[in-house]
Amino acid sequence: MATSNFSETLRVQALRRADREALVADGRRWTYAELDADVDRHAAALRDAGITAADMVGILGRNTATYVLELLALSRIGAIAVPLNWRLHAAEQAYVIDHAGITCLLHDDDFRADAEQVKAKTGLRLVIANGRDTTAGGPRLDELLGAQPPGVRVDDAEKSPDDINRLLYTSGTTARPKGVIHTYGNLIANHRAQVLELELTQADRILISAPLFHVSGLEAPGLATFVAGATMVLTPSFKAGDIARIAAEERITGMVLAAQILFGIMELDPCPDFGSLRYLLFAGVAPDVRRRVKRMFPHVRTVDTFGMTELCNGVCYMDAAHEESKLGALGAPFPGVHIRIVDEDFRQVPPGVEGEIIVRGDKVSPGYWNDEEADRRTRRDGWFRTGDVGRIDEDGYLWFVDRRADLIKSGGENIAGAEVERVIAAHPRVAEVAVIGVPDEKWDEVPKAFVILREPDPDAAEDIRRHCLDNLAKFKVPKYIAIVDALPRNDSGKVLKTKLREREGAV
């Protein structure tokens, strides 16, 4: 009997589209029949290693076929997946593992050292190596797979829409990453919306270049590719030239690109061959950039969006009919999604008036893992409070106005200013610190720290930078550290980051 477990989709596709290409990755190709059988093998291997539906399982790896197979296998078993951001420092990984209650870790060879560190610091009971390098005597995936009999089959765990499928940890505006809950119902709502809004069919070939620990890699359209019976093509590369080459060779029809990759593609000479491309999904670029993209690829639908991890990716896409007339807008809400603009008293404002963007619907996460305070702050009367400022026009299209003040968006990653401040404040020479995002030509924004020292020290900035490198992911380390005598404040003594942003031209 069918439940809400999205891995059941593979059973259907293995029957209806057995010989159609489902996955291209790592120099290999899988049909739907082969993919379904391989997911069974991986599910059986992980189950025999001791992973059950009661486990929270971390995955630390790059975009590979194994990653996709493990996500699908964990869903088939019924375990909760926690895709881990491999850009994080091992100390940050350990925090996420403990906070989530992760009991098992799957890791690539590239991250064996991190796996060793977190195994020693956390309550992990099982570490499985996806490659050759084992960790702390744990098993290797290939050995577990080799022990499975031919044709092994694992029944899909029965799941309800409210059951948790995964946690995605995201850096919001607080000092620690927050675990966003995605239910099976969230995934179903998003997959249906992706198929509808992007008009996906079995003829589509979707390139996934965004990391699979990120909601844009998993869900834009990500796993919805399989729901449409289309082909997923994975690339671990973030280089514009590689992505352009693969898009041409694999006859890619749709892809999502981070802004810096998009800029890199626009600079390629000669212009990439995107003759098969049907749509290009990206966000956070100026209208004149969008016009330039359209001039370069006039046959391609350019899709802007508004979304976040808490919304299981986007909640609106710009439709093809209005991409020119509504240039600068982010689109109208997906079916099953409601978006409102409210004032400071939570009252809905008229069309064209700016206010906070709030969202409700089946795509909205039910909350944060083990964080009641964050739930209280972001939920009200059934609505999710994004904290972002926008307006809705007379036709129902959303226009973005401003971002959450303390969130730094750098190269497609969110950086919480408070998290960087917490690390810098722990340095013995630091009396006080404030961190903001400042404009950067390549990364959109980068962190800049304003530091008041306890005592003058000409070497303090470099010493603080080394301290950050020892405790933070490299992309979170401030590109600039300014030693200052004072910080701007209001009458109550609160630091005025708006004044710092004005000084830096970051407003």
C-alpha positions as CSV (number, residue, x, y, z in Angstrom):
1,M,0.0,0.0,0.0
2,A,1.4,3.4,-1.0
3,T,2.5,5.8,1.7
4,S,4.2,9.2,1.6
5,N,7.7,7.7,1.2
6,F,9.1,9.4,-1.9
7,S,11.5,6.5,-2.6
8,E,8.4,4.6,-3.7
9,T,8.6,6.7,-6.8
10,L,11.5,4.6,-8.0
11,R,9.4,1.4,-7.9
12,V,6.9,3.1,-10.2
13,Q,9.6,4.4,-12.6
14,A,11.4,1.0,-12.7
15,L,8.2,-0.4,-14.0
16,R,7.1,2.3,-16.4
17,R,10.5,3.6,-17.6
18,A,12.8,0.7,-16.9
19,D,15.2,1.4,-19.7
20,R,15.2,5.2,-19.6
21,E,18.3,6.9,-18.2
22,A,17.8,8.0,-14.6
23,L,21.2,9.1,-13.3
24,V,24.5,10.2,-14.8
25,A,27.4,10.6,-12.4
26,D,31.0,9.5,-11.8
27,G,31.5,8.3,-15.4
28,R,28.5,5.9,-15.1
29,R,24.9,5.8,-16.2
30,W,21.9,4.2,-14.5
31,T,18.5,3.3,-16.0
32,Y,15.5,3.5,-13.7
33,A,15.5,-0.3,-13.3
34,E,19.2,-0.2,-12.4
35,L,18.8,2.8,-10.0
36,D,16.0,1.1,-8.1
37,A,18.0,-2.1,-7.8
38,D,21.1,-0.2,-6.6
39,V,19.0,1.6,-4.0
40,D,17.8,-1.7,-2.7
41,R,21.4,-2.9,-2.5
42,H,22.5,0.2,-0.6
43,A,19.5,0.0,1.7
44,A,20.3,-3.6,2.5
45,A,24.0,-2.9,3.1
46,L,23.2,0.0,5.5
47,R,20.6,-2.0,7.2
48,D,22.9,-4.9,7.7
49,A,25.6,-2.5,9.1
50,G,23.1,-1.6,11.9
51,I,21.2,1.4,10.5
52,T,17.5,1.4,11.4
53,A,14.5,3.7,11.0
54,A,15.4,5.0,14.5
55,D,18.7,6.4,13.4
56,M,19.8,9.9,12.4
57,V,22.4,9.5,9.7
58,G,24.9,12.1,8.6
59,I,26.3,12.2,5.1
60,L,29.6,13.9,4.5
61,G,30.5,13.9,0.8
62,R,30.6,15.6,-2.5
63,N,28.1,15.3,-5.4
64,T,28.4,11.7,-6.4
65,A,26.2,8.8,-7.3
66,T,26.9,7.2,-4.0
67,Y,25.5,10.3,-2.2
68,V,22.2,10.1,-4.2
69,L,22.0,6.3,-3.6
70,E,22.5,6.8,0.1
71,L,19.8,9.5,0.3
72,L,17.4,7.2,-1.4
73,A,18.4,4.1,0.5
74,L,18.0,5.9,3.9
75,S,14.5,7.0,2.8
76,R,13.8,3.4,1.8
77,I,14.9,2.2,5.3
78,G,13.1,5.1,7.0
79,A,16.1,6.6,8.7
80,I,16.5,10.4,8.9
81,A,19.2,11.8,6.7
82,V,21.3,14.8,7.7
83,P,23.4,16.0,4.7
84,L,26.4,17.7,6.2
85,N,28.1,20.9,4.8
86,W,31.6,19.7,4.0
87,R,32.8,23.3,4.0
88,L,32.4,23.5,7.8
89,H,35.2,23.1,10.2
90,A,35.4,19.8,12.1
91,A,34.4,21.6,15.3
92,E,31.3,22.9,13.6
93,Q,30.5,19.4,12.3
94,A,30.8,18.0,15.8
95,Y,28.3,20.6,17.0
96,V,25.8,19.6,14.3
97,I,26.3,15.9,15.0
98,D,25.7,16.3,18.7
99,H,22.8,18.7,18.3
100,A,21.0,16.5,15.8
101,G,21.7,13.3,17.7
102,I,23.4,11.7,14.7
103,T,24.4,8.2,15.5
104,C,25.9,7.1,12.1
105,L,28.1,8.9,9.7
106,L,28.8,8.1,6.0
107,H,31.8,9.8,4.6
108,D,33.9,10.2,1.4
109,D,37.7,9.7,1.4
110,D,38.2,13.5,1.1
111,F,36.7,13.9,4.6
112,R,38.3,11.1,6.4
113,A,40.3,13.5,8.7
114,D,37.1,15.3,9.6
115,A,35.4,11.9,10.3
116,E,38.2,10.9,12.6
117,Q,37.9,14.1,14.6
118,V,34.1,14.0,15.0
119,K,34.2,10.3,15.9
120,A,36.5,11.2,18.7
121,K,34.5,14.2,19.9
122,T,30.9,13.0,19.5
123,G,28.6,10.1,20.4
124,L,28.8,8.5,16.9
125,R,28.4,4.7,17.2
126,L,29.0,3.8,13.5
127,V,31.2,5.4,10.8
128,I,31.0,3.9,7.3
129,A,33.6,4.9,4.6
130,N,32.2,5.4,1.1
131,G,35.7,5.0,-0.3
132,R,38.9,3.2,0.6
133,D,39.8,4.9,3.8
134,T,38.2,3.5,6.9
135,T,37.7,5.4,10.1
136,A,38.2,4.1,13.6
137,G,37.9,0.5,12.4
138,G,34.5,1.1,10.8
139,P,33.3,-0.8,7.7
140,R,33.7,0.2,4.1
141,L,30.6,0.6,1.9
142,D,31.9,-1.6,-0.9
143,E,32.4,-4.5,1.6
144,L,28.9,-4.1,2.8
145,L,27.5,-4.0,-0.7
146,G,29.6,-7.0,-1.8
147,A,27.9,-9.1,1.0
148,Q,24.5,-8.6,-0.5
149,P,22.9,-11.4,-2.5
150,P,21.9,-10.8,-6.2
151,G,18.4,-9.2,-6.5
152,V,18.1,-8.2,-2.8
153,R,15.0,-6.2,-2.2
154,V,14.1,-3.8,0.7
155,D,10.5,-2.7,1.2
156,D,10.0,1.0,1.4
157,A,9.3,2.1,5.0
158,E,5.7,3.3,5.5
159,K,5.8,7.0,6.2
160,S,3.1,9.6,6.8
161,P,3.3,13.2,5.5
162,D,4.3,14.4,9.0
163,D,7.2,12.0,9.5
164,I,10.7,13.5,9.3
165,N,12.7,12.7,6.2
166,R,15.8,14.8,6.8
167,L,17.4,17.7,8.7
168,L,19.3,20.5,6.9
169,Y,21.5,22.6,9.0
170,T,21.6,26.2,7.9
171,S,23.4,29.3,9.2
172,G,20.6,31.8,10.0
173,T,20.9,34.9,12.0
174,T,21.9,33.2,15.2
175,A,25.3,32.1,16.6
176,R,24.8,28.4,15.9
177,P,23.5,26.5,12.8
178,K,19.8,25.5,13.0
179,G,18.4,22.2,12.0
180,V,15.5,22.7,9.6
181,I,13.1,19.8,9.6
182,H,11.8,18.5,6.2
183,T,9.0,16.1,6.4
184,Y,7.9,13.6,3.8
185,G,4.9,15.9,3.2
186,N,7.3,18.9,2.5
187,L,9.1,16.8,-0.1
188,I,5.9,15.7,-1.8
189,A,4.6,19.3,-2.0
190,N,7.9,20.5,-3.4
191,H,8.3,17.7,-5.9
192,R,4.8,18.3,-7.3
193,A,5.5,22.1,-7.5
194,Q,8.8,21.6,-9.2
195,V,7.3,19.3,-11.9
196,L,4.4,21.8,-12.4
197,E,6.3,25.1,-12.3
198,L,9.3,23.9,-14.4
199,E,7.1,21.9,-16.7
200,L,9.3,18.8,-16.2
201,T,8.8,15.7,-18.3
202,Q,10.7,12.5,-18.9
203,A,12.5,14.2,-21.8
204,D,14.3,16.6,-19.4
205,R,18.0,16.3,-18.4
206,I,18.7,18.2,-15.2
207,L,22.2,19.2,-14.2
208,I,22.8,19.3,-10.4
209,S,25.9,21.4,-9.6
210,A,24.8,22.9,-6.3
211,P,26.0,20.7,-3.4
212,L,23.6,18.1,-2.1
213,F,23.9,19.4,1.4
214,H,22.1,22.5,0.2
215,V,18.4,22.8,-0.4
216,S,19.0,24.1,-4.0
217,G,20.9,21.0,-4.8
218,L,18.4,18.7,-3.3
219,E,15.2,20.4,-4.3
220,A,15.5,22.8,-7.2
221,P,14.3,20.5,-8.7
222,G,16.8,18.0,-7.3
223,L,15.0,14.8,-6.3
224,A,11.9,15.9,-8.2
225,T,13.8,14.9,-11.3
226,F,13.0,11.3,-10.5
227,V,9.3,12.1,-9.9
228,A,9.1,13.4,-13.5
229,G,10.9,10.3,-14.9
230,A,13.7,12.6,-16.1
231,T,17.5,12.3,-16.0
232,M,19.6,13.7,-13.2
233,V,23.2,14.6,-14.2
234,L,25.6,15.3,-11.3
235,T,28.7,17.3,-11.3
236,P,31.0,17.8,-8.3
237,S,32.7,20.8,-10.1
238,F,31.8,24.4,-9.4
239,K,33.9,25.8,-12.3
240,A,32.0,27.6,-14.9
241,G,33.9,26.0,-17.8
242,D,33.3,22.5,-16.5
243,I,29.6,23.1,-16.1
244,A,29.2,24.7,-19.5
245,R,31.1,21.7,-21.1
246,I,28.9,19.1,-19.3
247,A,25.7,21.0,-20.1
248,A,26.6,20.8,-23.8
249,E,27.8,17.2,-23.8
250,E,24.9,15.9,-21.8
251,R,22.3,18.0,-23.7
252,I,21.1,19.6,-20.4
253,T,17.6,21.1,-20.5
254,G,17.6,22.7,-17.0
255,M,19.9,23.8,-14.2
256,V,20.2,26.0,-11.2
257,L,23.3,28.2,-10.9
258,A,24.8,30.2,-8.0
259,A,25.4,33.8,-9.0
260,Q,29.2,33.5,-9.1
261,I,29.0,30.5,-11.5
262,L,26.5,32.4,-13.7
263,F,29.0,35.3,-13.9
264,G,31.8,32.9,-14.8
265,I,29.7,31.4,-17.6
266,M,28.9,34.8,-19.0
267,E,32.6,35.5,-19.3
268,L,33.4,32.3,-21.2
269,D,34.8,32.7,-24.7
270,P,33.5,31.3,-26.9
271,C,29.9,31.5,-25.6
272,P,28.7,28.1,-24.3
273,D,26.6,25.9,-26.4
274,F,23.3,25.8,-24.5
275,G,21.2,24.7,-27.5
276,S,19.3,22.1,-25.5
277,L,18.8,24.3,-22.4
278,R,15.1,25.1,-21.7
279,Y,15.4,27.0,-18.4
280,L,18.0,28.5,-16.2
281,L,17.2,29.0,-12.5
282,F,19.1,31.6,-10.4
283,A,18.5,34.3,-7.8
284,G,20.1,37.4,-6.4
285,V,21.3,39.1,-9.6
286,A,20.4,42.5,-10.8
287,P,17.9,43.0,-13.6
288,D,20.6,44.2,-16.0
289,V,22.4,40.9,-15.5
290,R,19.2,39.0,-16.3
291,R,18.8,41.0,-19.5
292,R,22.4,40.1,-20.5
293,V,21.7,36.4,-19.9
294,K,18.6,36.7,-22.0
295,R,20.5,38.3,-24.8
296,M,23.1,35.5,-24.7
297,F,20.5,32.7,-24.6
298,P,17.3,34.1,-26.0
299,H,15.6,30.7,-26.2
300,V,16.2,30.0,-22.5
301,R,13.6,30.7,-19.8
302,T,15.3,32.7,-17.0
303,V,13.7,31.9,-13.7
304,D,14.1,34.0,-10.6
305,T,12.9,32.7,-7.3
306,F,12.3,33.4,-3.6
307,G,13.1,30.6,-1.2
308,M,15.1,29.3,1.7
309,T,15.7,26.1,3.5
310,E,12.7,26.6,5.8
311,L,10.5,26.7,2.7
312,C,11.9,23.5,1.2
313,N,13.5,25.6,-1.6
314,G,11.5,28.2,-3.5
315,V,7.9,29.2,-3.0
316,C,7.6,31.2,-6.2
317,Y,9.2,31.0,-9.6
318,M,9.1,33.7,-12.4
319,D,6.9,32.3,-15.2
320,A,7.9,32.5,-18.8
321,A,5.0,34.7,-19.8
322,H,6.1,37.5,-17.4
323,E,9.9,37.3,-17.3
324,E,10.2,40.5,-19.3
325,S,7.2,42.5,-18.2
326,K,7.8,41.7,-14.5
327,L,11.6,41.9,-14.7
328,G,13.0,42.2,-11.2
329,A,10.0,40.3,-9.6
330,L,10.5,36.8,-8.1
331,G,7.3,35.3,-9.4
332,A,3.9,34.4,-8.1
333,P,3.3,31.8,-5.3
334,F,3.3,28.1,-6.1
335,P,0.0,26.3,-5.9
336,G,-0.5,25.3,-2.2
337,V,1.6,28.2,-1.0
338,H,0.3,31.5,0.4
339,I,2.5,34.6,0.7
340,R,1.5,37.8,2.5
341,I,3.2,41.1,3.4
342,V,2.5,42.3,6.9
343,D,3.4,45.4,9.0
344,E,5.1,45.5,12.4
345,D,1.7,44.6,14.0
346,F,1.3,41.5,11.8
347,R,-1.5,43.1,9.8
348,Q,-1.6,42.5,6.0
349,V,-0.7,45.6,4.0
350,P,-2.2,46.6,0.6
351,P,-0.5,45.7,-2.7
352,G,2.6,47.7,-3.4
353,V,3.3,48.4,0.3
354,E,6.5,47.1,1.8
355,G,6.6,44.8,4.8
356,E,7.7,41.5,6.2
357,I,7.3,38.4,3.9
358,I,5.4,35.6,5.6
359,V,4.6,32.2,4.1
360,R,2.3,29.2,4.8
361,G,1.6,26.0,3.0
362,D,2.6,22.4,2.7
363,K,6.1,23.3,1.6
364,V,6.9,25.1,4.9
365,S,9.0,23.3,7.4
366,P,7.1,22.5,10.7
367,G,10.0,23.9,12.6
368,Y,13.6,23.7,13.9
369,W,15.1,20.6,15.5
370,N,15.5,21.1,19.3
371,D,15.1,24.8,19.1
372,E,11.8,26.0,20.6
373,E,13.0,29.6,20.9
374,A,13.6,29.8,17.1
375,D,10.2,28.3,16.5
376,R,8.5,30.9,18.7
377,R,10.4,33.7,16.9
378,T,9.6,32.6,13.4
379,R,6.1,31.2,13.7
380,R,2.8,33.0,14.3
381,D,-0.8,32.0,13.6
382,G,0.3,29.2,11.2
383,W,2.6,31.5,9.2
384,F,6.4,31.4,8.9
385,R,8.1,34.7,9.4
386,T,10.9,35.0,6.9
387,G,12.3,38.3,8.4
388,D,12.8,39.5,4.8
389,V,11.2,42.6,3.5
390,G,9.2,42.7,0.2
391,R,6.0,43.8,-1.5
392,I,3.4,42.1,-3.6
393,D,2.0,44.0,-6.6
394,E,-1.6,44.1,-7.9
395,D,-1.1,41.0,-9.9
396,G,0.2,38.9,-7.0
397,Y,3.9,38.9,-7.9
398,L,6.5,39.1,-5.1
399,W,9.2,41.8,-5.2
400,F,12.2,41.5,-2.9
401,V,13.2,44.6,-1.0
402,D,15.8,43.8,1.6
403,R,17.4,40.8,3.3
404,R,17.5,39.8,7.0
405,A,20.0,42.3,8.4
406,D,22.5,40.0,10.1
407,L,22.6,37.3,7.4
408,I,25.7,37.4,5.1
409,K,25.2,35.7,1.8
410,S,28.5,34.8,0.3
411,G,28.9,32.6,-2.8
412,G,25.6,30.9,-2.3
413,E,26.2,30.2,1.4
414,N,24.6,31.8,4.4
415,I,26.9,33.1,7.1
416,A,25.5,34.1,10.5
417,G,27.3,37.3,11.6
418,A,26.6,36.2,15.2
419,E,28.4,32.9,14.7
420,V,31.5,34.7,13.5
421,E,31.3,37.2,16.4
422,R,31.0,34.4,18.9
423,V,34.3,32.9,17.7
424,I,36.2,36.2,17.5
425,A,34.9,37.2,21.0
426,A,36.5,34.1,22.4
427,H,40.0,35.4,21.4
428,P,41.8,36.7,24.6
429,R,42.8,40.0,22.9
430,V,39.3,40.9,21.8
431,A,37.2,43.2,24.0
432,E,34.3,43.6,21.5
433,V,33.4,42.7,17.9
434,A,30.8,43.3,15.3
435,V,30.6,41.5,11.9
436,I,28.7,42.6,8.8
437,G,28.7,41.6,5.1
438,V,30.4,43.9,2.7
439,P,30.2,43.9,-1.1
440,D,32.5,41.6,-3.0
441,E,32.8,41.4,-6.8
442,K,33.3,37.6,-6.8
443,W,31.3,36.4,-3.8
444,D,28.5,39.0,-3.6
445,E,29.3,39.5,0.1
446,V,32.1,38.6,2.4
447,P,32.4,39.0,6.2
448,K,34.1,42.1,7.7
449,A,34.9,42.2,11.4
450,F,35.2,45.4,13.4
451,V,37.2,44.6,16.5
452,I,38.0,46.6,19.7
453,L,41.1,45.2,21.4
454,R,41.7,45.0,25.1
455,E,45.2,46.4,24.5
456,P,46.9,47.8,21.4
457,D,48.7,45.1,19.4
458,P,49.9,45.6,15.8
459,D,49.7,41.8,15.1
460,A,46.2,41.4,16.4
461,A,44.4,41.2,13.1
462,E,46.5,38.4,11.7
463,D,46.3,36.6,15.1
464,I,42.5,36.8,15.0
465,R,42.4,35.6,11.4
466,R,44.4,32.5,12.4
467,H,42.0,31.9,15.4
468,C,39.1,32.1,13.0
469,L,40.7,29.6,10.6
470,D,41.1,27.2,13.6
471,N,37.4,27.4,14.5
472,L,35.4,28.3,11.4
473,A,34.9,27.1,7.9
474,K,37.2,29.0,5.6
475,F,34.3,30.8,3.8
476,K,33.1,32.2,7.2
477,V,36.5,33.7,8.1
478,P,36.4,37.5,7.7
479,K,38.1,38.7,4.6
480,Y,38.7,42.0,6.3
481,I,39.5,42.7,10.0
482,A,39.4,46.3,11.1
483,I,40.8,47.3,14.5
484,V,38.7,50.2,15.8
485,D,38.5,52.3,18.9
486,A,34.8,52.3,19.1
487,L,31.6,51.0,17.5
488,P,28.5,53.1,16.7
489,R,25.7,52.6,19.2
490,N,22.2,53.8,20.0
491,D,21.0,55.3,23.2
492,S,20.6,51.9,24.9
493,G,24.2,50.9,23.9
494,K,23.3,48.5,21.2
495,V,25.7,48.3,18.3
496,L,24.3,50.0,15.2
497,K,25.3,47.6,12.4
498,T,23.2,49.8,10.0
499,K,25.8,52.5,10.5
500,L,28.6,50.1,9.8
501,R,26.9,49.0,6.6
502,E,26.4,52.6,5.5
503,R,30.1,53.3,6.0
504,E,31.0,50.3,3.9
505,G,28.5,50.8,1.2
506,A,26.7,47.6,2.2
507,V,23.2,48.9,2.2
